[in-house]
Amino acid sequence: MTLPPEDFDPFDDLLDVLDIDPVADDVFVGRSQPQLHGRVFGGQVVAQSIIAAGRTVDTVDGPPRRLHSLHGYFLRPGDPASSIRYEVERLRDGSSFSARRVHALQQDQPILSMIFSFQTEDDGLEHATMMPAVPEPETLRSDDEELQALGHPVGLYLARTRPIDIRHCQGHLYDKPRRQTASDQSVWMRAKGRLPDDPLVHCAVLAYASDFTLLEGALRRHGLFWGDPRIRVASLDHSMWFHRPFRADEWLLYTQASPSAQGGRALGHGHVFREDGVLVATAAQEGMLRLKES
């Protein structure tokens, strides 16, 4: 395992990864970030797909259309050493909604298939769930500090390469289980640098960050942790709804729970709040979760 060079900046690397290249009409190509497990990080593919879909909505006449939902399936593990081709299908452009389908391809095989919906700004009924009471982010140690303190090569690599500052309110699950086996948790998170003002980029970065911890409620519920050599975890699908404006480079509270695990799968869902308590997004994901007995 080789650590990145001292001058490596994970935030700059994330911005570069999101800067996908147009190579034909509604077709884009992006690179991947190296990963220890040899598979492309699912949050990266979702984030790049958001950028690809959004760039085709920018061309629609009329008021701006903002991303409000996405739903997709991870179909194959991606190879971090190979580029990813994003092919966008324009399903519909109505008077206020636009729908896009994106296939992420490697070697002409889909690794992700996702549908996106965009909407012009509109008025309507308003209500939202309340943000729970949790410790302030400044009172918590960052996961980077916790990982560095462990001194393990994997932890040092993650601390050096993650572009998102994550802080667990109930303690991290990297090296040991926690005493409380509740199926819910809260984490604070934000990008490690100042992002462009483009709302699409903030949606992409939030989607990227949302994939790190969403299945941890299931691990916590069963007294498991990431370093347990028995566990096998992989994302199967991912859905998000974007409710209100936010910045992914400011603190966001991600409250998560796992309502069910069965059949070698676990379900996680979460709400994302701004620091002022406003609900800005909701996420849901089902993942493979298996225990390999020795």
Secondary structure, 3 states (H helix, E strand, C coil): CCCCCCCCCHHHHHHHHHCCEEEECCEEEECCCCCCCCCCCHHHHHHHHHHHHHHHHCCCCCCCEEEEEEEEEECCCCCCCCCEEEEEEEEEECCCEEEEEEEEEECCEEEEEEEEEEEECCCCCCCCCCCCCCCCHHHCCCHHHHHHHHCCHHHHHHHHHCCEEEEECCCCCCCCCCCCCCCEEEEEEEECCCCCCCHHHHHHHHHHHHCCCCCHHHHHHCCCCCCCCCEEEEECEEEEEECCCCCCCCCEEEEEEEEEEECCEEEEEEEEEECCCCEEEEEEEEEEEEECCC
